[in-house]
Amino acid sequence: MKAMVLRGPGPQLELVERPTPSPGPEQVLIRVRACAVCRTDLHVVDRDLPDVPTPIIPGHEIVGEVISAGSDTDFQPGDRVGVPWLGHTCGRCDYCAGGQENLCGQARFTGYQIDGGFAEQTLADHRYCFRIDPGYSDVEAAPLLCAGLIGYRSLVMAGEARRL
């Protein structure tokens, strides 16, 4: 598969050919159809974030189609999914149990610590793959996997409003 990879020092992305990864039991392999560019992706490439591992494939606003799925997932080939910034957590700590996975001490992030969507295919933890409504095109849905989720979460947390 082709991928844009950040290697060694300097902010240079390089187009490389990589083997197609195989999903583990809790992962899905996704054919990337769209991956938006977020300012955080630029921070990764510019090394503004600490400890950027290299080589790494940036990109965390991913929309694509499931190619294959691990045995412990409920996804099927052909499912249309989105993958956000948060890419993996322990699933056991108090934060994970309380629905605050973003605070997990073992959290790993797509396109920063886990290969992301600037590639033809990507692997993702099934817990952080979300089915995408067919009413949105791939390009429209991709940015919603970051800033859109922040806005949506705020609405959910605010609850039902009342008119003053």
C-alpha positions as CSV (number, residue, x, y, z in Angstrom):
1,M,0.0,0.0,0.0
2,K,1.1,3.6,-0.5
3,A,1.5,5.8,2.5
4,M,2.8,9.3,3.4
5,V,5.3,8.6,6.1
6,L,7.1,10.9,8.5
7,R,10.6,9.6,8.9
8,G,13.6,10.8,11.0
9,P,14.3,14.4,11.8
10,G,12.7,17.2,9.8
11,P,9.2,17.8,8.7
12,Q,9.3,15.8,5.5
13,L,6.6,13.4,4.5
14,E,7.7,10.8,2.1
15,L,5.5,8.6,-0.2
16,V,6.5,5.0,0.4
17,E,5.2,1.6,-0.4
18,R,4.5,-0.5,2.7
19,P,3.0,-4.0,3.2
20,T,-0.7,-4.0,3.9
21,P,-1.2,-4.7,7.6
22,S,-3.4,-7.5,8.9
23,P,-5.9,-6.8,11.7
24,G,-5.5,-8.4,15.1
25,P,-8.6,-9.8,16.9
26,E,-9.8,-6.3,18.1
27,Q,-8.8,-4.4,15.0
28,V,-10.3,-3.5,11.6
29,L,-8.4,-3.0,8.3
30,I,-9.9,0.0,6.5
31,R,-9.6,1.2,2.9
32,V,-9.1,5.0,3.4
33,R,-11.5,7.0,1.3
34,A,-10.9,10.4,2.9
35,C,-8.6,11.8,5.6
36,A,-8.9,15.5,6.5
37,V,-5.9,17.5,7.6
38,C,-6.2,18.9,11.1
39,R,-3.9,21.4,12.7
40,T,-2.8,18.6,15.0
41,D,-1.5,16.7,12.0
42,L,0.7,19.7,11.2
43,H,1.9,19.7,14.8
44,V,2.9,16.1,14.4
45,V,4.7,16.7,11.1
46,D,6.4,19.9,12.5
47,R,7.4,18.0,15.6
48,D,5.6,20.5,17.8
49,L,4.2,17.6,19.9
50,P,6.6,15.7,22.2
51,D,8.1,12.3,21.3
52,V,6.8,11.8,17.8
53,P,7.8,8.2,17.0
54,T,9.2,7.7,13.5
55,P,8.4,6.3,11.1
56,I,4.7,7.3,11.5
57,I,1.8,7.8,9.2
58,P,-0.1,11.0,10.2
59,G,-3.8,11.6,9.8
60,H,-6.6,11.2,12.3
61,E,-9.8,12.3,10.6
62,I,-10.4,9.1,8.6
63,V,-13.4,7.8,6.7
64,G,-13.2,4.5,4.9
65,E,-14.6,1.1,4.2
66,V,-13.8,-2.0,6.3
67,I,-11.8,-4.5,4.3
68,S,-11.4,-7.1,7.0
69,A,-12.2,-7.3,10.7
70,G,-10.7,-9.2,13.6
71,S,-12.7,-12.0,15.3
72,D,-13.6,-9.8,18.4
73,T,-15.2,-7.0,16.5
74,D,-18.8,-6.5,15.2
75,F,-17.7,-4.9,11.9
76,Q,-18.1,-6.6,8.5
77,P,-16.3,-6.0,5.2
78,G,-18.1,-3.1,3.5
79,D,-19.1,-1.2,6.6
80,R,-18.4,2.5,6.3
81,V,-16.5,3.8,9.3
82,G,-14.8,6.9,10.7
83,V,-11.7,6.9,12.9
84,P,-10.9,9.8,15.3
85,W,-7.8,11.1,17.2
86,L,-8.3,8.8,20.2
87,G,-7.1,5.4,18.8
88,H,-6.5,3.1,21.8
89,T,-7.0,3.0,25.6
90,C,-6.6,0.4,28.3
91,G,-10.3,-0.1,28.7
92,R,-9.9,-0.9,32.4
93,C,-8.9,2.2,34.4
94,D,-11.4,4.5,36.2
95,Y,-11.3,6.9,33.3
96,C,-12.2,4.3,30.8
97,A,-14.9,2.8,33.0
98,G,-16.3,6.3,33.5
99,G,-16.5,7.2,29.9
100,Q,-13.5,9.5,30.0
101,E,-11.2,7.4,27.8
102,N,-9.4,10.5,26.6
103,L,-7.8,10.8,30.1
104,C,-6.6,7.1,30.2
105,G,-2.9,7.0,31.2
106,Q,-2.3,4.4,28.4
107,A,-4.2,6.4,25.6
108,R,-2.6,6.3,22.2
109,F,-3.5,8.6,19.4
110,T,-4.2,8.0,15.7
111,G,-1.6,9.6,13.4
112,Y,0.7,10.4,16.4
113,Q,1.4,7.2,18.2
114,I,-0.5,4.9,15.9
115,D,-0.3,4.9,12.1
116,G,-3.1,7.1,10.7
117,G,-5.0,7.8,7.5
118,F,-2.5,9.4,5.1
119,A,-2.3,6.0,3.5
120,E,-4.4,3.7,1.2
121,Q,-5.3,1.5,4.2
122,T,-5.0,1.7,8.0
123,L,-5.6,-0.4,11.0
124,A,-7.9,0.8,13.8
125,D,-9.0,-0.5,17.2
126,H,-12.7,-1.4,16.7
127,R,-13.7,0.4,19.9
128,Y,-12.7,3.7,18.2
129,C,-14.4,3.1,14.8
130,F,-17.7,4.6,14.3
131,R,-20.3,3.9,11.6
132,I,-20.8,6.9,9.3
133,D,-24.3,7.9,8.2
134,P,-24.8,7.5,4.4
135,G,-26.2,11.1,4.3
136,Y,-22.6,12.4,4.5
137,S,-20.0,12.1,1.8
138,D,-16.6,10.8,2.8
139,V,-15.1,14.3,2.4
140,E,-17.9,15.9,4.5
141,A,-17.7,13.3,7.2
142,A,-13.9,13.3,7.7
143,P,-13.5,16.6,9.6
144,L,-16.4,15.6,11.9
145,L,-14.1,13.0,13.4
146,C,-12.2,15.7,15.3
147,A,-13.7,19.1,15.6
148,G,-17.2,17.7,14.9
149,L,-16.9,15.3,17.8
150,I,-15.9,18.1,20.1
151,G,-19.0,20.1,19.2
152,Y,-21.2,17.0,19.4
153,R,-19.8,16.0,22.9
154,S,-20.5,19.6,24.1
155,L,-24.1,19.3,23.0
156,V,-24.6,15.9,24.7
157,M,-22.9,17.1,27.9
158,A,-25.1,20.3,28.0
159,G,-28.2,18.2,27.9
160,E,-31.6,19.5,26.9
161,A,-31.8,23.3,26.9
162,R,-34.7,25.3,28.1
163,R,-35.8,28.7,26.7
164,L,-35.2,31.6,29.1
